Amino acid sequence: MVLKSKSTDMINPKIEIVLSKIKKDIEYENQNIDHISSEHRLNAISENIGMFYNTLLKSLSAKKILEIGTSVGYSTLWFSDAILENDKTGNDGLIFTIEGNDKKIKKATQNFEDAGVQNLISIKSGDALKNLAVLADDISYLRFFDFIFIDADKERYIEYFDLCLPMLRTGGIIGADNILKPKRFNALMEKYLEHVRRKENVQTVTIPIDNGEEITLKTT
């Protein structure tokens, strides 16, 4: 099953310009993947998935988002556009995004400035587990986030999920990327799905868009 996104006409114009620029880099990477080292790969979501989350977040009226795995900010920009739509006052929206690669942080920071959304976004550098542990220990982040996105090292997905769930509000959603592809991650993703589906306070479903997304709703 392949879902196609519609036009990005409804996206903020400044954000759309930067998304289009990054998309060209993604297309180049996809065509030359064997010649790009793993450290320098963008490993970004597809445009279809970006539009999917953008639509989902607008329907959810999400204003507070946590992202694990910034890369150069492609997914973050899709989320930012949703926040701009949802937060009419401009006072409540924010994204905490975590990235361990300093070069990618530098590129992401420039992309956010070019899109005019830098004030919405706080980039936390370094190890994701350590950053999440600090947030999780702060009681002010209990049931705080409307949406949490996991797109980092697949070996830690379960640990990320368990740290994130208490920080997600009831009715909030955790999205996880690469559930179906690439195949080299399938065994790890099966373990993640088994873990999530054992939880009593969630409802979860796999969405077969491109690399595959697991959408997990916190019910209580």
ROSE-4610 file (N, C-alpha, C; in Angstrom, 1 decimal, always signed):
// ROSE-4610
residu = [M/M/M/V/V/V/L/L/L/K/K/K/S/S/S/K/K/K/S/S/S/T/T/T/D/D/D/M/M/M/I/I/I/N/N/N/P/P/P/K/K/K/I/I/I/E/E/E/I/I/I/V/V/V/L/L/L/S/S/S/K/K/K/I/I/I/K/K/K/K/K/K/D/D/D/I/I/I/E/E/E/Y/Y/Y/E/E/E/N/N/N/Q/Q/Q/N/N/N/I/I/I/D/D/D/H/H/H/I/I/I/S/S/S/S/S/S/E/E/E/H/H/H/R/R/R/L/L/L/N/N/N/A/A/A/I/I/I/S/S/S/E/E/E/N/N/N/I/I/I/G/G/G/M/M/M/F/F/F/Y/Y/Y/N/N/N/T/T/T/L/L/L/L/L/L/K/K/K/S/S/S/L/L/L/S/S/S/A/A/A/K/K/K/K/K/K/I/I/I/L/L/L/E/E/E/I/I/I/G/G/G/T/T/T/S/S/S/V/V/V/G/G/G/Y/Y/Y/S/S/S/T/T/T/L/L/L/W/W/W/F/F/F/S/S/S/D/D/D/A/A/A/I/I/I/L/L/L/E/E/E/N/N/N/D/D/D/K/K/K/T/T/T/G/G/G/N/N/N/D/D/D/G/G/G/L/L/L/I/I/I/F/F/F/T/T/T/I/I/I/E/E/E/G/G/G/N/N/N/D/D/D/K/K/K/K/K/K/I/I/I/K/K/K/K/K/K/A/A/A/T/T/T/Q/Q/Q/N/N/N/F/F/F/E/E/E/D/D/D/A/A/A/G/G/G/V/V/V/Q/Q/Q/N/N/N/L/L/L/I/I/I/S/S/S/I/I/I/K/K/K/S/S/S/G/G/G/D/D/D/A/A/A/L/L/L/K/K/K/N/N/N/L/L/L/A/A/A/V/V/V/L/L/L/A/A/A/D/D/D/D/D/D/I/I/I/S/S/S/Y/Y/Y/L/L/L/R/R/R/F/F/F/F/F/F/D/D/D/F/F/F/I/I/I/F/F/F/I/I/I/D/D/D/A/A/A/D/D/D/K/K/K/E/E/E/R/R/R/Y/Y/Y/I/I/I/E/E/E/Y/Y/Y/F/F/F/D/D/D/L/L/L/C/C/C/L/L/L/P/P/P/M/M/M/L/L/L/R/R/R/T/T/T/G/G/G/G/G/G/I/I/I/I/I/I/G/G/G/A/A/A/D/D/D/N/N/N/I/I/I/L/L/L/K/K/K/P/P/P/K/K/K/R/R/R/F/F/F/N/N/N/A/A/A/L/L/L/M/M/M/E/E/E/K/K/K/Y/Y/Y/L/L/L/E/E/E/H/H/H/V/V/V/R/R/R/R/R/R/K/K/K/E/E/E/N/N/N/V/V/V/Q/Q/Q/T/T/T/V/V/V/T/T/T/I/I/I/P/P/P/I/I/I/D/D/D/N/N/N/G/G/G/E/E/E/E/E/E/I/I/I/T/T/T/L/L/L/K/K/K/T/T/T/T/T/T]
num = [1/1/1/2/2/2/3/3/3/4/4/4/5/5/5/6/6/6/7/7/7/8/8/8/9/9/9/10/10/10/11/11/11/12/12/12/13/13/13/14/14/14/15/15/15/16/16/16/17/17/17/18/18/18/19/19/19/20/20/20/21/21/21/22/22/22/23/23/23/24/24/24/25/25/25/26/26/26/27/27/27/28/28/28/29/29/29/30/30/30/31/31/31/32/32/32/33/33/33/34/34/34/35/35/35/36/36/36/37/37/37/38/38/38/39/39/39/40/40/40/41/41/41/42/42/42/43/43/43/44/44/44/45/45/45/46/46/46/47/47/47/48/48/48/49/49/49/50/50/50/51/51/51/52/52/52/53/53/53/54/54/54/55/55/55/56/56/56/57/57/57/58/58/58/59/59/59/60/60/60/61/61/61/62/62/62/63/63/63/64/64/64/65/65/65/66/66/66/67/67/67/68/68/68/69/69/69/70/70/70/71/71/71/72/72/72/73/73/73/74/74/74/75/75/75/76/76/76/77/77/77/78/78/78/79/79/79/80/80/80/81/81/81/82/82/82/83/83/83/84/84/84/85/85/85/86/86/86/87/87/87/88/88/88/89/89/89/90/90/90/91/91/91/92/92/92/93/93/93/94/94/94/95/95/95/96/96/96/97/97/97/98/98/98/99/99/99/100/100/100/101/101/101/102/102/102/103/103/103/104/104/104/105/105/105/106/106/106/107/107/107/108/108/108/109/109/109/110/110/110/111/111/111/112/112/112/113/113/113/114/114/114/115/115/115/116/116/116/117/117/117/118/118/118/119/119/119/120/120/120/121/121/121/122/122/122/123/123/123/124/124/124/125/125/125/126/126/126/127/127/127/128/128/128/129/129/129/130/130/130/131/131/131/132/132/132/133/133/133/134/134/134/135/135/135/136/136/136/137/137/137/138/138/138/139/139/139/140/140/140/141/141/141/142/142/142/143/143/143/144/144/144/145/145/145/146/146/146/147/147/147/148/148/148/149/149/149/150/150/150/151/151/151/152/152/152/153/153/153/154/154/154/155/155/155/156/156/156/157/157/157/158/158/158/159/159/159/160/160/160/161/161/161/162/162/162/163/163/163/164/164/164/165/165/165/166/166/166/167/167/167/168/168/168/169/169/169/170/170/170/171/171/171/172/172/172/173/173/173/174/174/174/175/175/175/176/176/176/177/177/177/178/178/178/179/179/179/180/180/180/181/181/181/182/182/182/183/183/183/184/184/184/185/185/185/186/186/186/187/187/187/188/188/188/189/189/189/190/190/190/191/191/191/192/192/192/193/193/193/194/194/194/195/195/195/196/196/196/197/197/197/198/198/198/199/199/199/200/200/200/201/201/201/202/202/202/203/203/203/204/204/204/205/205/205/206/206/206/207/207/207/208/208/208/209/209/209/210/210/210/211/211/211/212/212/212/213/213/213/214/214/214/215/215/215/216/216/216/217/217/217/218/218/218/219/219/219/220/220/220]
x = [+0.9/+0.0/+0.9/+0.7/+1.5/+0.5/+0.7/-0.1/+0.7/+0.1/+0.7/+0.2/+1.1/+0.7/+0.2/-0.7/-1.2/-0.2/-0.6/+0.3/+0.6/+1.8/+2.1/+1.7/+0.6/+0.1/-0.3/-0.7/-1.2/-0.1/+1.2/+2.3/+2.8/+3.2/+3.8/+4.8/+4.7/+5.6/+7.1/+7.5/+9.0/+9.4/+8.6/+8.9/+8.9/+8.0/+7.9/+9.2/+9.7/+11.0/+12.1/+12.3/+13.3/+13.1/+11.8/+11.5/+11.9/+11.6/+11.9/+13.4/+14.2/+15.7/+16.2/+15.7/+16.2/+15.7/+14.5/+14.0/+15.0/+15.6/+16.5/+17.8/+18.2/+19.3/+19.0/+17.7/+17.3/+17.2/+16.7/+16.7/+18.1/+19.0/+20.4/+21.0/+20.7/+21.2/+20.6/+19.3/+18.7/+19.3/+19.7/+20.3/+21.7/+22.4/+23.8/+24.2/+23.2/+23.4/+24.6/+25.1/+26.3/+27.6/+27.5/+28.7/+28.7/+27.7/+27.6/+27.8/+28.7/+29.0/+27.8/+27.6/+26.5/+26.4/+27.6/+27.7/+27.1/+27.2/+26.8/+25.4/+24.8/+23.4/+22.4/+21.4/+20.4/+19.4/+19.1/+18.2/+16.9/+16.4/+15.2/+13.9/+12.8/+11.5/+11.2/+10.3/+9.9/+8.9/+8.6/+7.6/+6.2/+5.9/+4.6/+4.4/+5.5/+5.4/+5.3/+6.1/+6.0/+4.6/+4.0/+2.6/+1.7/+1.9/+1.0/+1.1/+2.3/+2.4/+1.9/+2.1/+1.7/+0.1/-0.5/-2.0/-2.4/-1.8/-2.1/-2.0/-0.9/-0.7/-1.6/-2.0/-3.1/-4.4/-4.8/-6.0/-6.0/-4.8/-4.6/-4.4/-4.3/-4.1/-2.8/-1.8/-0.6/+0.2/+0.7/+1.5/+2.8/+2.9/+4.2/+4.7/+5.9/+6.4/+7.8/+8.1/+9.4/+9.8/+11.0/+11.6/+12.9/+13.1/+14.3/+14.9/+15.9/+16.6/+16.2/+17.0/+16.7/+17.2/+18.4/+19.1/+19.3/+18.9/+19.0/+17.7/+16.7/+15.5/+14.3/+14.4/+13.3/+12.0/+12.0/+10.8/+10.3/+11.3/+11.0/+10.3/+10.6/+10.0/+8.5/+8.2/+6.8/+6.1/+6.7/+6.0/+5.8/+6.8/+6.8/+5.6/+5.4/+4.2/+2.9/+2.8/+1.5/+1.4/+2.5/+2.4/+2.0/+2.5/+2.1/+0.6/+0.1/-1.3/-2.2/-1.6/-2.4/-2.3/-1.2/-0.9/-1.1/-2.3/-2.7/-2.1/-1.9/-1.4/+0.1/+0.8/+2.2/+2.9/+2.2/+2.8/+3.0/+2.3/+2.4/+3.2/+3.4/+4.1/+5.6/+6.0/+7.5/+7.8/+9.0/+9.6/+10.9/+11.1/+12.4/+12.8/+14.0/+14.5/+15.9/+16.2/+17.5/+18.3/+19.6/+20.5/+21.9/+22.6/+24.0/+25.1/+24.7/+25.7/+25.8/+27.0/+27.1/+27.0/+27.5/+27.4/+25.9/+25.1/+23.7/+23.0/+23.4/+22.8/+23.0/+24.3/+24.6/+23.7/+23.5/+22.7/+21.2/+20.8/+19.4/+19.1/+20.1/+19.9/+19.8/+20.6/+20.4/+19.1/+18.7/+17.4/+16.2/+16.3/+15.2/+15.2/+16.4/+16.5/+16.0/+16.3/+15.8/+14.3/+13.7/+12.3/+11.6/+12.3/+11.7/+11.1/+11.5/+10.8/+11.8/+13.0/+14.0/+13.5/+12.6/+12.1/+11.1/+10.7/+9.8/+10.6/+11.9/+12.6/+13.8/+13.9/+15.1/+15.8/+17.1/+17.9/+18.7/+18.6/+19.3/+20.4/+21.6/+22.7/+23.2/+23.8/+24.3/+23.5/+23.8/+23.2/+21.7/+20.8/+19.4/+18.9/+19.4/+18.9/+19.2/+20.4/+20.7/+19.8/+19.6/+18.7/+17.3/+16.8/+15.5/+15.3/+16.4/+16.4/+16.3/+16.9/+16.9/+15.4/+14.8/+13.4/+12.5/+12.7/+11.8/+11.9/+13.0/+13.2/+12.5/+12.2/+11.6/+10.1/+9.5/+8.0/+7.2/+7.7/+7.0/+6.7/+7.5/+7.2/+6.4/+5.8/+4.9/+3.6/+3.2/+2.0/+2.1/+3.2/+3.4/+3.2/+3.8/+3.8/+2.6/+2.2/+1.1/+1.5/+2.8/+3.3/+4.7/+5.2/+6.6/+7.0/+8.1/+8.5/+9.8/+9.9/+11.1/+11.7/+12.9/+13.5/+15.0/+15.6/+17.0/+17.5/+18.5/+19.1/+18.1/+17.9/+16.8/+16.9/+18.2/+18.4/+17.9/+17.6/+17.1/+15.6/+14.9/+13.5/+12.7/+12.9/+12.1/+12.5/+13.7/+14.1/+13.6/+13.6/+13.1/+11.6/+10.9/+9.4/+9.1/+9.8/+9.5/+9.8/+10.8/+11.1/+10.1/+9.6/+8.7/+7.3/+6.8/+5.4/+4.8/+5.5/+5.0/+5.0/+5.8/+5.8/+4.7/+4.0/+3.0/+1.6/+0.9/-0.5/-1.4/-2.5/-3.5/-4.2/-4.3/-4.8/-3.7/-2.4/-1.3/-0.8/+0.1/+0.6/+2.1/+2.6/+4.0/+4.1/+4.9/+5.1/+6.5/+6.7/+8.0/+8.2/+9.4/+9.7/+10.5/+10.5/+11.2/+10.7/+9.4/+8.8/+8.8/+8.7/+8.7/+10.0/+10.6/+11.8/+12.8/+14.1/+14.8/+14.6/+14.8/+14.6/+15.6/+16.8/+17.8/+17.3/+16.3/+15.8/+14.6/+14.1/+12.9/+12.8/+14.0/+14.0/+13.9/+14.6/+14.5/+13.1/+12.5/+11.2/+10.1/+10.3/+9.4/+9.4/+10.6/+10.7/+10.1/+10.2/+9.6/+8.1/+7.5/+6.1/+5.5/+6.2/+5.8/+5.8/+6.8/+6.8/+5.7/+5.5/+4.4/+3.0/+2.8/+1.5/+1.2/+2.2/+1.9/+1.4/+1.6/+1.2/-0.3/-0.8/-2.3/-2.9/-2.2/-2.8/-2.5/-2.3/-2.1/-3.0/-3.2/-3.8/-2.8/-2.4/-1.3/-1.6/-1.1/-1.4/-0.2/+0.1/+1.2/+0.5/+1.1/+0.7/+1.7/+1.3/+2.2/+2.5/+3.0/+3.4/+4.9/+5.5/+6.9/+7.6/+8.5/+9.2/+8.4/+7.2/+6.3/+6.3/+5.2/+5.1/+4.2/+4.7/+3.8/+3.2/+1.9/+1.2/+0.6/+1.0/+0.6/-0.1/-1.4/-2.2/-2.2/-1.9/-2.0/-3.4/-4.1/-5.5/-5.8/-4.9/-5.1/-3.9]
y = [-1.2/+0.0/+1.2/+2.1/+3.3/+4.5/+5.4/+6.6/+7.8/+8.6/+9.8/+11.1/+11.9/+13.2/+14.1/+15.0/+16.1/+17.2/+18.3/+19.4/+20.0/+20.7/+21.3/+22.8/+23.1/+24.5/+25.0/+24.2/+24.6/+24.8/+24.5/+24.7/+26.1/+26.6/+28.0/+28.2/+29.3/+29.5/+29.4/+30.0/+30.0/+28.6/+27.9/+26.5/+25.6/+25.9/+25.1/+25.2/+26.4/+26.7/+25.8/+25.8/+25.0/+23.5/+23.1/+21.7/+21.3/+22.1/+21.8/+21.7/+22.5/+22.5/+21.2/+20.8/+19.6/+18.4/+18.4/+17.3/+17.0/+18.0/+17.8/+17.0/+17.4/+16.7/+15.2/+15.0/+13.6/+12.8/+13.4/+12.7/+12.4/+13.3/+13.0/+11.9/+11.9/+10.8/+9.5/+9.4/+8.2/+7.6/+8.5/+8.1/+7.7/+8.1/+7.9/+7.3/+6.5/+6.1/+5.3/+4.5/+3.7/+4.5/+5.7/+6.6/+7.6/+7.5/+8.4/+7.7/+8.1/+7.4/+7.5/+6.5/+6.5/+7.8/+8.3/+9.5/+10.7/+10.8/+11.9/+11.8/+10.6/+10.4/+11.2/+11.8/+12.5/+11.6/+10.4/+9.5/+10.2/+11.0/+11.8/+11.0/+11.4/+10.8/+11.3/+10.6/+11.0/+12.1/+12.7/+13.8/+13.3/+12.0/+11.4/+11.4/+10.9/+10.8/+12.1/+13.1/+14.4/+15.0/+14.8/+15.3/+14.6/+13.3/+12.5/+13.1/+13.3/+13.8/+15.2/+16.0/+17.4/+17.4/+16.6/+16.5/+15.9/+14.9/+14.3/+15.3/+16.1/+17.0/+18.2/+18.6/+19.6/+19.1/+17.9/+17.3/+17.1/+16.9/+16.7/+18.0/+19.1/+20.4/+20.4/+19.7/+19.6/+20.9/+21.2/+22.4/+22.1/+21.0/+20.7/+19.3/+19.3/+18.1/+17.8/+16.5/+16.0/+15.1/+15.4/+14.6/+14.0/+12.7/+12.1/+11.7/+12.5/+12.4/+13.5/+14.6/+15.8/+15.7/+15.1/+15.1/+16.6/+17.0/+18.4/+19.1/+18.5/+19.2/+19.1/+18.1/+17.9/+17.6/+16.6/+16.3/+17.4/+18.0/+19.1/+20.2/+20.5/+21.6/+21.2/+20.0/+19.5/+19.7/+19.4/+19.6/+21.1/+21.9/+23.3/+23.9/+23.5/+24.1/+23.8/+22.6/+22.2/+23.1/+23.3/+24.2/+25.6/+26.1/+27.5/+27.6/+26.5/+26.5/+26.3/+25.5/+25.2/+26.3/+27.0/+27.9/+29.4/+29.8/+31.1/+32.2/+32.1/+33.1/+33.3/+32.2/+32.2/+32.1/+31.7/+31.7/+30.2/+29.2/+27.9/+26.9/+27.1/+26.1/+25.9/+24.7/+24.4/+23.0/+22.8/+21.5/+21.4/+20.3/+19.9/+18.8/+18.9/+17.9/+17.6/+16.3/+15.8/+15.2/+15.6/+15.2/+15.1/+14.0/+13.8/+14.2/+14.5/+14.8/+16.3/+16.9/+18.4/+19.0/+18.3/+18.8/+18.9/+17.9/+18.0/+19.0/+19.2/+20.3/+21.6/+21.8/+23.1/+23.3/+22.3/+22.4/+22.6/+21.9/+22.0/+23.4/+24.0/+25.3/+26.3/+26.2/+27.1/+26.9/+25.7/+25.5/+26.1/+26.0/+26.6/+28.1/+28.7/+30.1/+30.5/+29.8/+30.1/+30.0/+29.1/+28.9/+29.8/+30.5/+31.5/+30.8/+29.6/+28.9/+28.6/+29.3/+29.0/+29.3/+30.2/+30.5/+29.4/+28.5/+27.4/+26.2/+26.2/+24.9/+25.0/+24.1/+23.9/+22.6/+22.8/+21.6/+21.2/+19.9/+19.4/+18.4/+18.8/+18.0/+16.9/+15.8/+14.8/+13.5/+12.6/+11.3/+11.5/+10.8/+10.9/+10.4/+9.2/+8.7/+9.6/+10.2/+11.1/+12.3/+12.9/+14.0/+13.7/+12.5/+12.1/+11.9/+11.3/+11.0/+12.3/+13.4/+14.7/+15.2/+15.1/+15.6/+14.8/+13.5/+12.6/+12.8/+13.2/+13.5/+14.8/+15.6/+17.0/+16.8/+17.0/+16.7/+17.7/+18.8/+19.7/+19.1/+18.1/+17.5/+16.2/+15.9/+14.8/+15.1/+14.2/+14.4/+15.7/+16.1/+17.5/+17.5/+16.5/+16.6/+16.0/+16.7/+16.2/+15.1/+15.2/+14.3/+14.1/+12.8/+12.5/+11.6/+11.9/+11.2/+10.6/+9.2/+8.5/+8.1/+8.6/+8.3/+8.4/+7.5/+7.5/+6.1/+5.8/+4.4/+3.4/+2.4/+1.5/+0.6/+0.3/-0.5/+0.0/+1.3/+2.0/+2.4/+2.0/+2.4/+2.0/+0.9/+0.4/+1.3/+1.6/+2.5/+3.9/+4.4/+5.7/+5.7/+4.7/+4.7/+4.7/+3.9/+3.8/+5.1/+5.8/+7.1/+8.2/+8.1/+9.1/+8.9/+7.7/+7.5/+8.3/+8.4/+9.2/+10.7/+11.2/+12.6/+12.9/+11.9/+12.1/+12.3/+13.3/+13.5/+12.4/+12.2/+11.3/+11.8/+11.0/+11.4/+11.8/+11.9/+12.2/+11.0/+11.2/+10.1/+10.0/+8.8/+8.6/+8.0/+8.6/+8.0/+7.5/+6.3/+5.7/+5.4/+5.7/+5.6/+4.3/+3.9/+2.7/+1.4/+1.3/+0.1/-1.1/-0.7/-1.7/-1.8/-0.7/-0.6/+0.3/+0.1/-1.0/-2.3/-3.4/-4.7/-5.1/-4.4/-4.8/-4.4/-3.6/-3.2/-4.0/-4.9/-5.6/-6.4/-7.0/-7.8/-6.9/-5.7/-4.8/-4.2/-3.9/-3.3/-4.3/-5.5/-6.5/-6.6/-6.4/-6.4/-5.1/-4.0/-2.8/-2.9/-3.5/-3.6/-4.6/-5.7/-6.6/-5.9/-5.0/-4.3/-3.3/-2.5/-1.5/-2.2/-3.3/-3.9/-4.6/-4.8/-5.3/-4.3/-3.0/-1.9/-1.9/-1.7/-1.7/-0.3/+0.8/+2.1/+2.7/+1.9/+2.5/+1.7/+2.4/+1.7/+2.0/+1.0/+1.2/+0.5/+1.1/+0.6/+0.9/+0.1/+0.3/+0.9/+2.0/+2.7/+2.4/+1.8/+1.3/+2.4/+3.6/+4.6/+4.5/+4.4/+4.3/+3.4/+4.0/+3.1/+2.5/+3.0/+2.4/+3.2/+3.6/+4.3/+3.6/+3.5/+3.0/+4.2/+4.2/+5.3/+4.8/+5.3/+4.8/+5.9/+5.6/+6.6/+6.2/+7.2/+7.0/+7.2/+6.1/+6.2/+6.6/+6.4/+6.8/+7.4]
z = [+0.0/+0.0/+0.0/-1.0/-1.1/-1.0/+0.0/+0.1/-0.4/-1.2/-1.8/-1.1/-0.7/-0.1/-1.2/-0.8/-1.8/-1.8/-2.5/-2.6/-1.2/-1.1/+0.1/+0.1/-0.6/-0.7/+0.6/+1.5/+2.8/+3.8/+3.5/+4.4/+4.4/+5.5/+5.6/+4.5/+3.8/+2.6/+2.9/+4.0/+4.4/+4.7/+5.4/+5.8/+4.5/+3.6/+2.4/+1.5/+1.5/+0.7/+1.3/+2.6/+3.2/+3.1/+3.2/+3.0/+1.6/+0.6/-0.8/-1.0/-0.3/-0.4/+0.2/+1.3/+2.0/+1.2/+0.6/-0.2/-1.3/-2.0/-3.0/-2.5/-1.3/-0.7/-0.4/+0.1/+0.3/-0.9/-2.0/-3.3/-3.8/-3.6/-4.0/-3.2/-1.9/-1.0/-1.4/-1.7/-2.1/-3.4/-4.3/-5.6/-5.4/-4.4/-4.2/-2.9/-2.3/-0.9/-0.7/-1.7/-1.5/-1.4/-1.8/-1.8/-0.6/+0.2/+1.4/+2.7/+3.5/+4.7/+5.6/+6.5/+7.4/+8.3/+8.7/+9.5/+8.8/+7.5/+6.8/+6.1/+6.3/+5.7/+6.5/+5.8/+6.4/+7.2/+6.6/+7.2/+7.6/+6.7/+7.0/+6.6/+7.1/+6.7/+5.3/+4.7/+3.3/+3.4/+2.2/+2.1/+2.5/+2.1/+2.4/+3.9/+4.6/+6.1/+6.7/+6.2/+6.7/+6.6/+5.5/+5.3/+6.2/+6.4/+7.3/+8.7/+9.2/+10.6/+10.7/+9.6/+9.7/+9.8/+9.0/+9.1/+10.4/+10.9/+12.2/+13.3/+13.3/+14.4/+14.4/+13.2/+13.1/+13.6/+13.3/+13.8/+15.3/+15.9/+17.3/+18.1/+17.3/+17.9/+18.8/+18.3/+19.1/+19.1/+20.3/+20.5/+21.1/+21.8/+22.5/+22.0/+21.5/+20.8/+21.2/+21.4/+21.7/+20.5/+20.0/+18.9/+19.2/+19.0/+19.2/+17.9/+17.5/+16.2/+15.3/+15.4/+14.6/+13.1/+13.0/+11.7/+11.3/+10.1/+9.7/+9.8/+10.5/+10.8/+9.8/+8.9/+7.9/+8.6/+9.5/+10.2/+11.1/+11.8/+12.7/+12.0/+10.8/+10.1/+9.8/+9.4/+9.3/+10.6/+11.7/+13.0/+13.3/+12.9/+13.2/+12.5/+11.3/+10.5/+11.2/+11.7/+12.5/+13.7/+14.4/+15.6/+15.3/+14.2/+13.8/+13.5/+13.0/+12.7/+14.0/+14.9/+16.1/+17.2/+17.2/+18.3/+17.8/+17.7/+17.1/+17.9/+19.2/+20.1/+19.9/+19.5/+19.5/+20.8/+21.8/+23.2/+23.7/+23.2/+23.8/+23.0/+21.7/+20.9/+21.2/+21.2/+21.4/+20.9/+20.5/+20.1/+20.8/+21.6/+22.1/+21.1/+20.5/+19.6/+19.9/+19.9/+20.4/+19.2/+19.2/+18.1/+18.7/+18.3/+18.8/+17.9/+16.6/+15.6/+15.5/+15.9/+15.9/+14.5/+13.5/+12.1/+11.7/+12.0/+11.7/+12.5/+13.7/+14.5/+13.9/+13.4/+12.7/+11.5/+10.7/+9.5/+9.9/+10.9/+11.4/+11.9/+12.6/+13.2/+12.1/+11.0/+9.9/+9.2/+9.0/+8.4/+9.2/+10.5/+11.3/+11.2/+11.2/+11.0/+9.6/+8.6/+7.2/+7.2/+7.9/+7.9/+8.9/+9.7/+10.6/+11.8/+12.2/+13.3/+14.4/+14.4/+15.4/+16.9/+17.0/+18.4/+18.9/+18.0/+18.5/+19.0/+18.6/+18.7/+19.7/+20.5/+21.4/+21.1/+20.6/+20.2/+21.4/+21.8/+22.9/+22.3/+22.4/+21.8/+22.8/+22.2/+23.0/+23.0/+23.9/+24.0/+24.3/+23.5/+23.7/+25.0/+25.4/+26.7/+27.8/+27.9/+28.9/+28.9/+27.8/+27.6/+28.1/+27.7/+28.0/+29.5/+30.1/+31.6/+32.4/+31.9/+32.5/+32.5/+31.3/+31.1/+32.0/+32.0/+32.7/+34.2/+34.7/+36.2/+36.6/+35.6/+35.9/+36.0/+37.1/+37.3/+36.4/+36.0/+35.1/+33.7/+33.4/+32.1/+32.1/+33.3/+33.4/+32.6/+31.7/+30.9/+30.2/+29.7/+29.2/+27.6/+26.9/+25.5/+24.8/+23.7/+22.9/+21.9/+21.5/+20.5/+20.7/+20.6/+20.7/+19.5/+18.8/+17.6/+17.9/+17.6/+17.8/+16.5/+16.2/+14.9/+15.1/+15.9/+16.3/+16.2/+17.0/+17.0/+17.4/+16.5/+16.6/+17.8/+18.2/+19.4/+20.7/+20.7/+21.9/+21.9/+20.9/+20.7/+22.0/+22.5/+23.7/+24.9/+25.1/+26.2/+26.0/+24.8/+24.5/+24.8/+24.3/+24.6/+26.0/+26.8/+28.3/+29.0/+28.6/+29.2/+28.7/+27.5/+26.9/+27.4/+27.6/+27.8/+29.0/+30.2/+31.3/+30.9/+30.0/+29.6/+28.6/+28.1/+27.1/+27.8/+27.4/+28.0/+27.5/+28.3/+27.9/+26.6/+25.6/+24.3/+23.4/+23.9/+23.0/+22.3/+21.3/+20.4/+20.4/+20.4/+20.1/+18.7/+17.8/+16.5/+16.4/+15.8/+15.7/+14.2/+13.7/+12.3/+12.0/+10.7/+10.3/+10.8/+11.0/+11.5/+10.4/+9.2/+8.1/+7.3/+7.1/+6.3/+6.9/+6.6/+5.9/+6.6/+5.8/+6.4/+7.5/+7.4/+8.4/+9.8/+10.0/+11.3/+11.7/+10.9/+11.1/+12.5/+12.8/+14.1/+15.3/+15.2/+16.3/+16.4/+15.2/+15.2/+15.8/+15.5/+16.0/+17.6/+18.1/+19.6/+20.1/+19.4/+19.8/+19.8/+18.7/+18.6/+19.7/+20.0/+21.0/+22.4/+22.6/+23.9/+24.0/+22.9/+23.0/+23.1/+22.4/+22.4/+23.7/+24.6/+25.9/+26.9/+26.5/+27.4/+27.6/+28.8/+29.0/+28.7/+28.8/+28.6/+27.3/+26.2/+24.9/+23.9/+22.8/+21.6/+20.4/+19.7/+18.8/+17.4/+16.3/+15.0/+14.1/+13.2/+12.2/+10.9/+10.5/+9.3/+8.1/+7.1/+6.0/+5.0/+5.5/+4.6/+4.5/+3.2/+3.0/+4.0/+4.9/+5.8/+6.9/+7.1/+8.1/+9.4/+9.9/+11.2/+12.2/+13.4/+14.5/+15.2/+15.3/+15.9/+17.2/+18.3/+19.6/+20.4/+20.7/+21.4/+22.9/+23.8/+25.2/+25.6/+26.2/+26.5/+27.9/+28.8/+30.2/+30.8]
